[in-house]
Amino acid sequence: MGTRRKFSKELKETAIRQMAAGKSAAEVARSLEIDTSDLYRWRRELEEHGSSAFTGGGRKRAGEDREAELERKVGQQAREIDF
């Protein structure tokens, strides 16, 4: 099972603006490689909470970035060994 993807506040606001400008949710979701249900949830959160919506950073901490990089290297080495 994979880890949850985290999206920045800027990406969420950009996606919502694209929908408000007339793009369909499906178009926006395809272009950003996200699920349409996420778009609708983000739009609802913005309507309900205004500028205080999306308070989380949406970015990984430095330690998590390093950990993810090391996991990628281990996976790459494992594939090379298997090959």
URGI-V944950 format. One record per residue. PHI is phi in whole degrees, -180 to 180 (none if undefined). Layout:
PHI + PHI
This chain:
none + -82 + -87 + -71 + -80 + -117 + -116 + -74 + -60 + -63 + -65 + -62 + -67 + -63 + -61 + -67 + -63 + -63 + -66 + -67 + -80 + 117 + -72 + -74 + -61 + -64 + -63 + -64 + -61 + -63 + -67 + -100 + 57 + -131 + -88 + -63 + -63 + -64 + -61 + -64 + -65 + -63 + -64 + -63 + -62 + -66 + -65 + -78 + -113 + 60 + -69 + -88 + -70 + 61 + -74 + -67 + -69 + 73 + -123 + -77 + -74 + -57 + -63 + -69 + -63 + -64 + -61 + -63 + -63 + -65 + -64 + -63 + -64 + -63 + -62 + -65 + -65 + -64 + -65 + -64 + -65 + -63 + -67
